[in-house]
Amino acid sequence: MIWQTIAWAQAAGPGSPNQGGEVIFAYLVPMVLLFAILYFVQVRPQVKKTRDHQKMLSALKRNDEVVMTGGLLGRVVQLGDKLVTLEIAPNVTVRVERAQIAALSTYGKTSKGGKDKDEAAHSKGSA
């Protein structure tokens, strides 16, 4: 019985008129859908993130507070094409590559209440 099924499958073979449409639908369409999903889920957001990061790096100016990829916080003192000089403590400066700046810092920025976010959290814990 099983040999008969295989024989019928071999008889239908690649020369049958219905085979071409089935192959396209069975293999090509799911692959196209898979690549489309991959593009919209992974590739497109990464390209947007990279573009936004490049825009942020080109808009840097003196006295901006930044966060490095390693978590170091600093204030921009001097800007170059590839290097940026940051002040990480009073009278302590370091030179870093511009690409290693992860984001603008939100630490030390005042909220609507007038207190720094870290300061407000610290005062709640000590009260």
Secondary structure, 3 states (H helix, E strand, C coil): CHHHHHHHHHHHCCCCCCHHHHHHHHHHHHHHHHHHHHHHHHHHHHHHHHHHHHHHHHCCCCCCEEEECCCCEEEEEEECCCEEEEEEECCEEEEEEHHHEEEECCCCCECCCCCEHHHHHHHHHHC
